[in-house]
Amino acid sequence: MSGFKRIPQEIKDQIMVRVKEGIPVLQLSNEHGVSTKSIYTWIAKESGKTPGTLQVARLKREKEDLLRLVGALTLKLSRGEKNKTSF
């Protein structure tokens, strides 16, 4: 006998509603006894596709750029400098 158990559609629907509300997947996994992998699979199926390698790389670059910007602005503020950056 395998460890596979079918999750009722009602439970999947409840979990997906809560995912859309912003509840962390790990929390939902613990509450419902469903693996995070299963929940992420449902999210991917609902979104129609999984993110591609290029999209993930682009998002990582954007994240790093934003972190650098926040760091620079925080440093300026901690030094008491006025914001001279134009957006």
C-alpha positions in Angstrom: 0.0 0.0 0.0 1.4 3.4 -0.9 1.3 6.6 1.1 -0.8 8.2 -1.6 -4.2 9.5 -0.4 -6.7 11.3 -2.6 -7.6 14.8 -1.3 -11.3 15.6 -1.7 -12.1 18.4 -4.2 -13.9 20.3 -1.4 -10.6 20.4 0.6 -8.6 21.5 -2.4 -11.1 24.3 -3.1 -10.9 25.5 0.5 -7.1 25.4 0.4 -7.0 27.3 -2.9 -9.4 30.0 -1.5 -7.1 30.5 1.5 -4.0 30.6 -0.7 -5.6 33.5 -2.6 -6.3 35.2 0.7 -2.6 35.1 1.3 -2.4 32.3 3.9 1.1 30.8 3.7 1.3 27.4 2.0 3.2 25.9 4.8 0.5 26.8 7.3 -2.2 25.3 5.0 -0.1 22.2 4.6 0.2 21.7 8.4 -3.5 22.5 9.0 -4.9 20.1 6.3 -2.2 17.4 6.4 -1.4 18.0 2.7 2.1 18.3 1.3 3.4 21.7 0.2 4.3 20.0 -3.1 0.7 19.1 -3.7 -0.5 22.6 -2.9 2.1 24.2 -5.2 1.1 21.8 -7.9 -2.5 22.9 -7.6 -1.4 26.5 -7.7 0.6 25.9 -10.9 -2.3 24.1 -12.5 -4.7 26.9 -11.7 -2.4 29.5 -13.0 -2.1 27.6 -16.2 1.6 27.2 -16.2 4.7 27.0 -14.0 7.2 29.9 -14.2 9.9 29.2 -16.7 13.6 29.4 -16.0 13.9 32.8 -17.7 11.0 34.3 -15.7 12.5 33.0 -12.4 15.9 34.5 -13.3 14.3 37.8 -14.2 12.4 37.9 -11.0 15.6 37.1 -9.0 17.4 40.0 -10.7 14.6 42.4 -10.0 14.6 41.3 -6.4 18.3 41.9 -6.1 18.0 45.3 -7.7 15.2 46.3 -5.3 17.2 45.1 -2.3 20.1 47.2 -3.4 17.9 50.2 -3.8 16.3 49.8 -0.4 19.7 49.3 1.1 21.0 52.5 -0.5 18.0 54.5 0.6 18.2 53.1 4.1 21.8 54.1 4.3 21.1 57.6 3.1 18.3 58.0 5.7 20.5 56.7 8.5 23.1 59.3 7.6 20.5 62.0 7.6 20.9 62.8 3.9 17.9 64.1 1.9 16.6 62.0 -0.9 18.2 63.2 -4.0 17.2 60.2 -6.0 14.7 60.9 -8.8 12.3 58.1 -9.6 
